[in-house]
Amino acid sequence: LHFRDSEGRSCLELAALYGLISTLRIICGLGVNINERTHDGSGYTVLMHSLSKGHYECAELLVSLGCDLESVTLDGLYLQTMLHHFIDIVDEEAAVFLIKSGCDGNAVRVPRDSNNLVEETPLHRAVSAQMNKIVAALVSSKTNLNVQDAHGRTACHICVQERNHIALSELLKANDVEFLSIRDKFGHTPFSQALFSKQHVVFLLLARLPHVALQTNGNGENLLHTSVKLNDLESVLFLLSTSSDATRATDGSGRNALHYAADVDNELILRNLLLVGCDVNVTAKDGSTALHAAVRGNRPHHTEILLENAANANQVDDRHENALSVAVRYGSLDCVKVLLDNSSVDGFSLNKNGQSALHLCAMLTTEKVQSRTAPVEICELLLRREARALPEKVFSAYVDLRDADGNTALMLAYMVGNGDVCRCLLRYGATMGARNSDGDTIFTYETPTRLLLFRLLDSLEKEPRWSDGDICDCGVRFSITVRKHHCRHCGRLVCAKCSEVTMPIAKFGEEKRVRVCSLCVEVLTKGVQ
């Protein structure tokens, strides 16, 4: 029994190798070590020989006598079990025999190279190699189907990635399909992976686990939200056909699919969501509606669609801003045009700071908008609309409306250096000398230079409305002995000392000598340097 041939093989090993069942039975009955290793002790057990040569009767005898089914061995670059060996040599029949005989289907193979510690399970390897009989056997043997590889992928992820639909069908036969909810390192479940790669297996996954389409990612967004954000019309239509709740708001912001669709360049997605019954006026946690989202992104066609479907243009968000105010805040010129054509839009709506759309427009600078002309164009549109609709006194009150800090639109535009908007406001009669809560007017507000002020004064085409108050810009308070006067060029309130000069104002067609403040005298006589 201890005899070895010239290659070092024992009698037991030779009997297993050549399928000598009777001889093998006799040798095993003599009490030999049936777990002796091949290759002078460095290889697998002799069971490997029987399986490699297809001697399954011998293999069954060895298994029945307790032969080691694992025999973990250094095989090439890996420390692995016999099951991995048969996957290496693509011997499905031998691998299935081991699995059915009760080998460890979860055994991982480990690289010898310590710098490459990527452990692999038989299931992952079988799926990748399209060895589907092994997959079926592993599923039947209650192997752990939730194991993830170095990239966070389960075997199901790999089925989808490799388009191994036969293996996927085998996996879906398992009683526990928890693996359908597991995400890889990129945040994908097998279902989302199949959906975005446009594979028909999404129907198989959905049939096995109907609620799989409602799974949410770490941000609380479900697949419908994600598909809309990716502008993936095909996936959106598929998810809607599965009766996915399009109104569900699961992410932290409280936005639903319609909010996202309003800011995606695809009208068909928006229309289809409206067709399945999305509430056009539903609000997110910040109070915004889909209409707010559309105007923020300057999407005029989306804005029109939402208005056609009964979107409330005057619904306000947490800032207490309606769609028009939001459109102006973001410099969305095209959306402003659409909204102003809608007679129901309230142009007088004030936010929490007491600011109208006109105030917000005044603070728009070219750094905040794509088009340099957008701020003044928006200002012109706002003023033109209200000028047509309102009586003169009401319109004057609109132009000179003060916010919570006492600033008029003209004051705000001047503070941010928005010269074009200032000139537009002045053309529509804005008061130049209005004083804010800090006591500042555009004449006293500190700027690096006074060039903008001089240019505004020089651009005046008619006398602005007179301002009123109790104090002159020089600091003198008006009383019985200190009379109020107005500069007939800029309209601001001045004392006698600040308006000692009288002169005709030719550009206003004023031939008589009238009281003019010292600043306007300089502009009228010297021009803008």
C-alpha positions as CSV (number, residue, x, y, z in Angstrom):
1,L,0.0,0.0,0.0
2,H,3.0,2.3,0.5
3,F,4.3,1.6,-3.0
4,R,4.7,4.6,-5.3
5,D,5.5,4.6,-9.0
6,S,8.2,6.6,-10.7
7,E,6.0,9.7,-10.6
8,G,5.4,9.4,-6.8
9,R,1.8,8.2,-7.1
10,S,0.4,5.9,-4.5
11,C,-1.8,2.8,-5.1
12,L,-4.8,4.8,-3.9
13,E,-4.1,7.7,-6.3
14,L,-3.6,5.3,-9.2
15,A,-6.8,3.4,-8.5
16,A,-8.8,6.7,-8.4
17,L,-7.0,8.0,-11.5
18,Y,-7.8,5.0,-13.6
19,G,-11.3,4.3,-12.3
20,L,-10.5,0.9,-10.7
21,I,-13.5,0.8,-8.5
22,S,-13.0,-2.7,-7.2
23,T,-9.3,-2.0,-6.4
24,L,-10.2,1.3,-4.9
25,R,-12.9,-0.3,-2.6
26,I,-10.3,-2.9,-1.4
27,I,-7.6,-0.3,-0.8
28,C,-10.0,1.9,1.1
29,G,-11.2,-1.1,3.2
30,L,-7.6,-1.6,4.3
31,G,-7.7,1.7,6.3
32,V,-5.6,3.9,4.1
33,N,-5.8,7.7,4.4
34,I,-8.3,8.6,1.7
35,N,-7.5,12.3,2.2
36,E,-3.9,11.9,1.1
37,R,-2.9,14.7,-1.2
38,T,-1.6,14.3,-4.7
39,H,1.7,15.6,-6.0
40,D,3.7,14.6,-2.9
41,G,1.2,16.1,-0.6
42,S,0.9,19.5,-2.2
43,G,-2.1,18.9,-4.4
44,Y,-5.8,18.1,-3.9
45,T,-7.2,14.8,-2.6
46,V,-7.4,11.8,-4.9
47,L,-11.1,12.7,-5.4
48,M,-9.8,15.3,-7.9
49,H,-8.4,12.5,-10.2
50,S,-11.6,10.5,-10.2
51,L,-13.7,13.6,-11.1
52,S,-11.2,14.9,-13.7
53,K,-11.3,11.5,-15.5
54,G,-15.1,11.2,-15.2
55,H,-14.9,8.2,-12.9
56,Y,-18.0,9.2,-10.9
57,E,-18.6,5.7,-9.3
58,C,-15.1,6.0,-7.8
59,A,-15.9,9.6,-6.7
60,E,-19.1,8.5,-5.0
61,L,-17.2,5.8,-3.1
62,L,-14.7,8.3,-1.9
63,V,-17.3,10.8,-0.9
64,S,-19.3,8.1,1.0
65,L,-16.2,7.3,2.9
66,G,-15.7,10.9,4.0
67,C,-13.2,12.2,1.5
68,D,-12.4,15.9,1.9
69,L,-14.5,17.8,-0.6
70,E,-12.6,21.1,-0.1
71,S,-8.9,20.1,0.2
72,V,-7.8,23.8,0.1
73,T,-4.6,24.0,-1.9
74,L,-2.2,26.4,-3.4
75,D,-3.1,26.1,-7.0
76,G,-1.1,28.4,-9.3
77,L,-1.7,32.0,-8.2
78,Y,-4.5,31.2,-5.7
79,L,-5.3,29.4,-2.5
80,Q,-8.5,27.7,-3.4
81,T,-10.8,24.7,-3.0
82,M,-11.4,21.9,-5.4
83,L,-14.6,23.5,-6.6
84,H,-12.6,26.5,-7.8
85,H,-10.2,24.2,-9.6
86,F,-13.0,22.7,-11.7
87,I,-14.3,26.1,-12.5
88,D,-10.8,27.0,-13.6
89,I,-10.7,24.1,-16.1
90,V,-14.4,24.6,-17.1
91,D,-15.5,21.2,-15.9
92,E,-19.1,21.9,-15.0
93,E,-20.1,18.2,-14.4
94,A,-17.4,17.7,-11.8
95,A,-18.2,21.1,-10.1
96,V,-21.9,20.2,-9.9
97,F,-21.0,16.8,-8.4
98,L,-19.0,18.5,-5.6
99,I,-21.8,21.0,-4.9
100,K,-24.5,18.2,-4.8
101,S,-22.2,16.2,-2.5
102,G,-22.2,19.1,0.0
103,C,-19.0,21.1,-0.7
104,D,-18.8,24.7,0.6
105,G,-20.4,26.7,-2.2
106,N,-19.4,30.0,-0.4
107,A,-15.7,29.2,-0.3
108,V,-13.6,32.1,-1.6
109,R,-10.3,31.8,-3.4
110,V,-7.6,34.1,-2.2
111,P,-4.7,35.4,-4.4
112,R,-1.2,34.5,-3.2
113,D,-0.2,38.1,-3.9
114,S,-0.9,40.1,-0.8
115,N,-1.2,43.2,-2.9
116,N,-4.2,41.8,-4.8
117,L,-6.5,40.6,-2.0
118,V,-9.6,40.2,-4.3
119,E,-11.6,37.3,-3.0
120,E,-13.9,35.5,-5.4
121,T,-16.8,33.2,-4.7
122,P,-17.7,30.2,-7.0
123,L,-21.1,31.8,-7.8
124,H,-19.6,35.1,-9.1
125,R,-17.0,33.1,-11.1
126,A,-19.6,30.8,-12.6
127,V,-21.9,33.6,-13.6
128,S,-19.0,35.5,-15.3
129,A,-17.9,32.3,-17.1
130,Q,-21.5,31.5,-18.3
131,M,-21.3,28.2,-16.4
132,N,-25.0,28.1,-15.7
133,K,-25.3,24.5,-14.5
134,I,-23.0,25.4,-11.7
135,V,-25.1,28.5,-10.9
136,A,-28.3,26.3,-10.8
137,A,-26.6,23.8,-8.5
138,L,-25.3,26.6,-6.1
139,V,-28.8,28.1,-5.9
140,S,-30.3,24.7,-5.1
141,S,-27.7,24.1,-2.4
142,K,-28.8,27.3,-0.5
143,T,-25.5,29.1,-1.3
144,N,-25.4,32.7,0.0
145,L,-26.7,34.8,-2.9
146,N,-26.1,38.1,-1.2
147,V,-22.3,38.0,-1.2
148,Q,-20.7,41.1,-2.8
149,D,-17.4,41.3,-4.6
150,A,-14.8,44.1,-4.3
151,H,-17.0,46.4,-6.4
152,G,-20.1,45.7,-4.3
153,R,-21.7,43.5,-6.9
154,T,-23.7,40.4,-6.2
155,A,-23.9,37.6,-8.6
156,C,-27.2,39.1,-9.8
157,H,-25.4,42.3,-10.7
158,I,-22.9,40.3,-12.8
159,C,-25.7,38.5,-14.5
160,V,-27.1,41.8,-15.7
161,Q,-23.7,43.2,-16.5
162,E,-22.7,40.2,-18.5
163,R,-26.2,39.8,-20.0
164,N,-26.3,36.2,-18.7
165,H,-30.1,35.9,-18.6
166,I,-30.1,32.1,-18.1
167,A,-28.1,32.5,-14.9
168,L,-30.4,35.3,-13.8
169,S,-33.4,33.1,-14.3
170,E,-31.7,30.5,-12.0
171,L,-31.0,33.1,-9.3
172,L,-34.6,34.3,-9.4
173,K,-35.8,30.8,-8.6
174,A,-34.3,31.2,-5.1
175,N,-36.8,31.5,-2.2
176,D,-35.0,34.6,-0.8
177,V,-34.3,37.3,-3.4
178,E,-33.0,39.8,-1.0
179,F,-30.1,40.3,-3.4
180,L,-32.4,42.3,-5.6
181,S,-32.3,45.2,-3.1
182,I,-28.5,45.2,-2.7
183,R,-26.6,48.2,-4.2
184,D,-23.1,48.1,-5.7
185,K,-20.5,50.8,-5.1
186,F,-22.0,52.9,-7.8
187,G,-25.4,52.8,-6.1
188,H,-27.1,50.5,-8.5
189,T,-29.4,47.6,-7.7
190,P,-29.6,44.8,-10.3
191,F,-33.0,46.3,-11.4
192,S,-31.7,49.8,-11.9
193,Q,-28.7,48.4,-13.7
194,A,-30.9,46.5,-16.1
195,L,-33.3,49.4,-16.5
196,F,-30.6,51.9,-17.5
197,S,-28.8,49.4,-19.8
198,K,-32.2,48.8,-21.5
199,Q,-32.4,45.1,-21.0
200,H,-35.7,43.2,-21.2
201,V,-34.8,41.3,-18.0
202,V,-36.3,44.2,-16.1
203,F,-39.6,42.4,-16.7
204,L,-38.2,39.2,-15.0
205,L,-37.0,41.2,-12.0
206,L,-40.2,43.1,-11.7
207,A,-42.3,39.9,-11.9
208,R,-40.2,38.3,-9.2
209,L,-40.3,41.3,-6.9
210,P,-43.0,43.8,-7.9
211,H,-41.9,46.5,-5.4
212,V,-38.3,46.5,-6.7
213,A,-39.1,49.6,-8.9
214,L,-39.9,51.6,-5.7
215,Q,-36.4,51.1,-4.2
216,T,-34.7,54.4,-3.2
217,N,-31.1,55.4,-3.2
218,G,-29.1,57.0,-0.4
219,N,-30.7,60.4,-1.2
220,G,-34.2,58.9,-1.0
221,E,-34.7,59.1,-4.7
222,N,-36.6,56.2,-6.4
223,L,-35.9,55.0,-9.9
224,L,-38.5,57.2,-11.4
225,H,-36.8,60.2,-9.9
226,T,-33.4,59.1,-11.2
227,S,-34.7,58.3,-14.7
228,V,-36.3,61.7,-15.0
229,K,-33.1,63.4,-13.8
230,L,-31.1,61.4,-16.4
231,N,-33.6,62.5,-19.1
232,D,-34.2,58.8,-19.8
233,L,-37.7,58.9,-21.5
234,E,-37.7,55.1,-22.3
235,S,-37.1,54.2,-18.6
236,V,-39.6,56.8,-17.4
237,L,-42.3,55.3,-19.7
238,F,-41.5,51.8,-18.6
239,L,-41.7,52.7,-14.9
240,L,-45.0,54.5,-15.5
241,S,-46.3,51.4,-17.2
242,T,-45.6,49.4,-14.1
243,S,-48.0,51.6,-12.1
244,S,-45.1,53.3,-10.3
245,D,-46.5,56.0,-8.1
246,A,-45.4,59.1,-10.0
247,T,-46.5,61.4,-7.1
248,R,-44.4,59.7,-4.5
249,A,-41.9,62.1,-2.9
250,T,-39.3,60.1,-1.1
251,D,-36.1,62.2,-1.1
252,G,-35.1,64.6,1.6
253,S,-36.2,67.7,-0.4
254,G,-39.8,66.4,-0.8
255,R,-39.6,66.8,-4.5
256,N,-41.5,64.4,-6.7
257,A,-40.9,63.3,-10.3
258,L,-42.7,66.3,-11.6
259,H,-40.4,68.7,-9.9
260,Y,-37.4,67.0,-11.6
261,A,-39.1,66.8,-14.9
262,A,-39.8,70.6,-14.9
263,D,-36.0,71.1,-14.9
264,V,-35.1,68.5,-17.6
265,D,-34.9,69.3,-21.3
266,N,-37.6,66.9,-22.3
267,E,-41.2,68.0,-22.7
268,L,-42.5,64.5,-23.3
269,I,-41.4,63.4,-19.8
270,L,-43.3,66.3,-18.3
271,R,-46.4,65.7,-20.4
272,N,-46.5,62.0,-19.5
273,L,-46.2,62.6,-15.8
274,L,-49.1,65.0,-16.1
275,L,-51.1,62.4,-18.0
276,V,-50.7,59.9,-15.2
277,G,-52.1,62.3,-12.7
278,C,-49.3,64.2,-11.1
279,D,-50.6,67.1,-9.0
280,V,-49.3,70.1,-10.9
281,N,-49.4,72.2,-7.7
282,V,-47.8,69.8,-5.2
283,T,-45.1,71.5,-3.1
284,A,-41.7,70.3,-2.0
285,K,-40.4,70.9,1.5
286,D,-39.2,74.4,0.5
287,G,-42.7,75.2,-0.7
288,S,-41.7,75.2,-4.4
289,T,-43.9,73.7,-7.1
290,A,-42.9,72.3,-10.5
291,L,-43.6,75.7,-11.9
292,H,-41.0,77.2,-9.6
293,A,-38.5,74.5,-10.8
294,A,-39.3,75.3,-14.5
295,V,-38.7,79.0,-14.2
296,R,-35.5,78.5,-12.1
297,G,-34.1,76.6,-15.1
298,N,-35.5,79.1,-17.6
299,R,-37.6,76.5,-19.4
300,P,-40.3,78.5,-21.1
301,H,-42.0,75.6,-22.9
302,H,-42.2,73.7,-19.6
303,T,-43.7,76.8,-18.0
304,E,-46.3,77.0,-20.7
305,I,-47.2,73.3,-20.4
306,L,-47.6,73.7,-16.6
307,L,-49.7,76.8,-16.9
308,E,-51.9,75.0,-19.5
309,N,-52.4,72.3,-16.9
310,A,-53.7,74.6,-14.2
311,A,-50.5,75.4,-12.4
312,N,-51.0,78.1,-9.9
313,A,-48.6,80.9,-10.9
314,N,-49.2,82.8,-7.7
315,Q,-48.5,79.9,-5.3
316,V,-45.5,81.0,-3.1
317,D,-42.6,79.1,-1.7
318,D,-40.8,79.4,1.6
319,R,-39.4,82.8,0.6
320,H,-43.0,83.8,-0.2
321,E,-42.1,84.2,-3.8
322,N,-44.4,83.3,-6.6
323,A,-43.3,82.0,-10.0
324,L,-42.7,85.5,-11.4
325,S,-40.5,86.5,-8.5
326,V,-38.5,83.2,-8.8
327,A,-38.1,83.7,-12.6
328,V,-36.8,87.2,-12.0
329,R,-34.5,86.2,-9.2
330,Y,-32.8,83.6,-11.5
331,G,-32.7,85.9,-14.5
332,S,-35.0,83.6,-16.5
333,L,-35.9,86.1,-19.2
334,D,-37.8,83.7,-21.4
335,C,-40.0,82.5,-18.5
336,V,-40.6,86.0,-17.4
337,K,-42.1,86.7,-20.9
338,V,-44.4,83.7,-20.6
339,L,-45.6,84.6,-17.1
340,L,-46.2,88.2,-18.0
341,D,-48.4,87.2,-20.9
342,N,-50.6,85.4,-18.3
343,S,-53.0,87.9,-16.9
344,S,-53.5,86.0,-13.6
345,V,-49.9,86.4,-12.6
346,D,-49.6,88.8,-9.6
347,G,-46.8,91.3,-10.4
348,F,-47.3,93.0,-7.0
349,S,-46.5,89.8,-4.9
350,L,-44.0,90.5,-2.2
351,N,-41.6,88.1,-0.6
352,K,-40.6,87.9,3.1
353,N,-38.3,90.9,2.6
354,G,-41.1,93.0,1.2
355,Q,-39.6,92.8,-2.2
356,S,-41.5,92.6,-5.5
357,A,-40.3,91.1,-8.7
358,L,-39.0,94.7,-9.6
359,H,-36.8,94.8,-6.5
360,L,-35.4,91.4,-7.4
361,C,-34.7,92.5,-10.9
362,A,-32.9,95.5,-9.6
363,M,-30.4,93.3,-7.9
364,L,-29.7,91.1,-10.9
365,T,-26.2,91.6,-12.2
366,T,-24.5,90.3,-15.3
367,E,-22.5,87.8,-13.1
368,K,-25.8,86.1,-12.1
369,V,-27.3,85.7,-15.6
370,Q,-26.1,84.4,-18.9
371,S,-27.2,87.4,-21.0
372,R,-25.8,90.8,-20.2
373,T,-29.0,92.4,-21.4
374,A,-31.3,90.1,-19.3
375,P,-31.7,92.4,-16.2
376,V,-32.7,95.5,-18.2
377,E,-35.0,93.5,-20.5
378,I,-36.7,92.0,-17.5
379,C,-37.1,95.4,-15.9
380,E,-38.6,96.8,-19.1
381,L,-41.1,93.9,-19.4
382,L,-42.2,94.3,-15.8
383,L,-42.7,98.1,-16.0
384,R,-44.3,98.0,-19.4
385,R,-46.9,95.4,-18.3
386,E,-47.9,97.3,-15.1
387,A,-47.8,100.7,-16.9
388,R,-50.5,99.5,-19.3
389,A,-52.7,97.9,-16.6
390,L,-52.5,100.4,-13.7
391,P,-53.7,103.9,-13.1
392,E,-50.9,106.4,-13.0
393,K,-50.9,106.9,-9.2
394,V,-50.9,103.1,-8.5
395,F,-48.1,102.6,-11.1
396,S,-46.0,105.3,-9.4
397,A,-46.5,103.5,-6.1
398,Y,-45.4,100.2,-7.7
399,V,-42.2,101.8,-9.2
400,D,-41.3,103.4,-5.8
401,L,-42.4,100.6,-3.6
402,R,-40.0,100.1,-0.6
403,D,-38.9,96.8,0.8
404,A,-38.4,95.9,4.4
405,D,-35.2,98.0,4.6
406,G,-36.9,101.0,2.9
407,N,-35.1,100.5,-0.4
408,T,-36.8,101.2,-3.7
409,A,-35.9,99.2,-6.8
410,L,-33.8,102.2,-8.0
411,M,-31.9,102.3,-4.7
412,L,-31.1,98.6,-4.9
413,A,-30.1,98.8,-8.6
414,Y,-27.8,101.7,-7.7
415,M,-26.2,99.8,-4.7
416,V,-25.2,96.9,-7.0
417,G,-24.0,99.2,-9.8
418,N,-26.8,98.1,-12.2
419,G,-26.8,101.2,-14.4
420,D,-29.0,100.0,-17.2
421,V,-31.7,99.0,-14.8
422,C,-31.4,102.4,-13.0
423,R,-31.9,104.2,-16.4
424,C,-34.9,102.0,-17.2
425,L,-36.5,102.8,-13.8
426,L,-35.9,106.5,-14.3
427,R,-37.5,106.4,-17.7
428,Y,-40.7,105.1,-16.0
429,G,-40.6,107.9,-13.4
430,A,-38.7,106.4,-10.4
431,T,-38.0,108.8,-7.6
432,M,-34.3,109.6,-7.3
433,G,-34.2,111.0,-3.8
434,A,-36.1,108.2,-1.9
435,R,-34.4,107.6,1.5
436,N,-34.1,104.0,2.9
437,S,-34.2,102.9,6.6
438,D,-30.5,103.6,7.0
439,G,-31.0,107.2,5.9
440,D,-29.3,106.7,2.6
441,T,-30.3,107.9,-0.9
442,I,-28.5,107.3,-4.1
443,F,-26.9,110.7,-3.5
444,T,-25.4,109.8,-0.2
445,Y,-24.8,106.0,-0.6
446,E,-21.0,105.4,-0.6
447,T,-19.5,104.0,-3.8
448,P,-15.9,103.8,-5.1
449,T,-16.7,106.6,-7.6
450,R,-19.7,108.8,-8.3
451,L,-19.5,108.2,-12.0
452,L,-22.7,106.1,-12.2
453,L,-24.6,108.8,-10.3
454,F,-23.4,111.5,-12.7
455,R,-24.3,109.4,-15.7
456,L,-27.8,108.8,-14.4
457,L,-28.3,112.5,-13.8
458,D,-27.0,113.2,-17.3
459,S,-29.3,110.7,-18.8
460,L,-32.5,112.2,-17.3
461,E,-35.0,113.0,-20.1
462,K,-37.7,114.5,-17.8
463,E,-37.9,115.7,-14.2
464,P,-38.4,112.7,-11.9
465,R,-41.1,112.6,-9.3
466,W,-40.3,114.7,-6.2
467,S,-39.2,112.9,-3.1
468,D,-40.4,113.8,0.4
469,G,-38.9,113.6,3.9
470,D,-37.8,115.5,7.0
471,I,-34.1,115.9,6.3
472,C,-31.9,117.2,3.6
473,D,-29.0,115.1,2.2
474,C,-26.6,117.5,3.9
475,G,-28.0,116.5,7.3
476,V,-30.1,119.6,8.1
477,R,-33.6,118.8,9.4
478,F,-36.5,120.8,7.9
479,S,-38.5,123.1,10.2
480,I,-40.5,126.2,10.2
481,T,-37.4,128.2,9.7
482,V,-35.7,125.8,7.3
483,R,-37.9,125.3,4.3
484,K,-38.1,122.3,2.0
485,H,-37.1,122.8,-1.6
486,H,-36.8,120.4,-4.6
487,C,-34.2,120.3,-7.3
488,R,-36.1,120.7,-10.5
489,H,-33.6,118.5,-12.3
490,C,-33.3,115.4,-10.1
491,G,-36.4,115.9,-7.9
492,R,-34.6,115.3,-4.6
493,L,-35.5,117.2,-1.4
494,V,-32.9,119.9,-0.6
495,C,-32.5,122.9,1.7
496,A,-31.8,126.5,0.4
497,K,-28.1,126.2,1.0
498,C,-27.8,123.0,-1.1
499,S,-29.8,124.6,-4.0
500,E,-28.5,128.2,-4.2
501,V,-28.3,128.2,-8.0
502,T,-31.2,128.8,-10.3
503,M,-30.9,128.1,-14.0
504,P,-33.0,127.1,-17.0
505,I,-33.0,123.3,-17.9
506,A,-32.9,123.3,-21.7
507,K,-33.2,119.5,-22.1
508,F,-36.5,119.5,-20.2
509,G,-37.7,122.5,-22.3
510,E,-37.6,124.6,-19.2
511,E,-36.7,128.2,-20.2
512,K,-37.3,129.8,-16.9
513,R,-34.6,129.8,-14.2
514,V,-35.5,127.1,-11.6
515,R,-33.9,125.9,-8.4
516,V,-31.2,123.2,-9.1
517,C,-29.0,121.4,-6.5
518,S,-25.3,121.8,-6.5
519,L,-24.7,118.3,-7.9
520,C,-27.0,118.8,-10.9
521,V,-25.5,122.2,-11.6
522,E,-22.1,120.5,-12.0
523,V,-23.7,117.9,-14.4
524,L,-25.6,120.4,-16.4
525,T,-22.8,122.9,-16.8
526,K,-19.7,120.6,-17.1
527,G,-21.3,117.3,-18.2
528,V,-20.0,113.9,-17.2
529,Q,-16.2,113.8,-17.1
